[in-house]
Amino acid sequence: MYSLRRETLILSDERAKRMTESITGIRIIKYFGWEKMVINSVNQIRELESLFIFKNAKYRGLLDVVSKMTP
C-alpha cells in the first residue's frame, strides 16, 4: 500500500506541475493552438492517478474487512 500511495503522490505532483506550466504559458499555448495536446497530457496523468487511487482504496477496503473479521 505504501508503494501505491507513493506512486499516487508522484503522479499528483506531476499533474500539478503540468497544470502550473500550462497556466504560466497560456498565451503561447493559445497562440500555437496546443490546447488539445495540453488537455490530453493532463488527462493521461489524471487517469493514471485515478487508477492508483482506486487500487489503494480496494486494498484498504480488503484490509479493513480482514481486520474486522478477525477477533
Buried (B, 14 or more C-beta within 10 A) or exposed (E): EEEBBEBBEEBBEBBEEBEEEBEEBEEEBEEEEBEEEBEEBBEEBEEBBEBBBEBBEEEEEEEEEEEEEEE
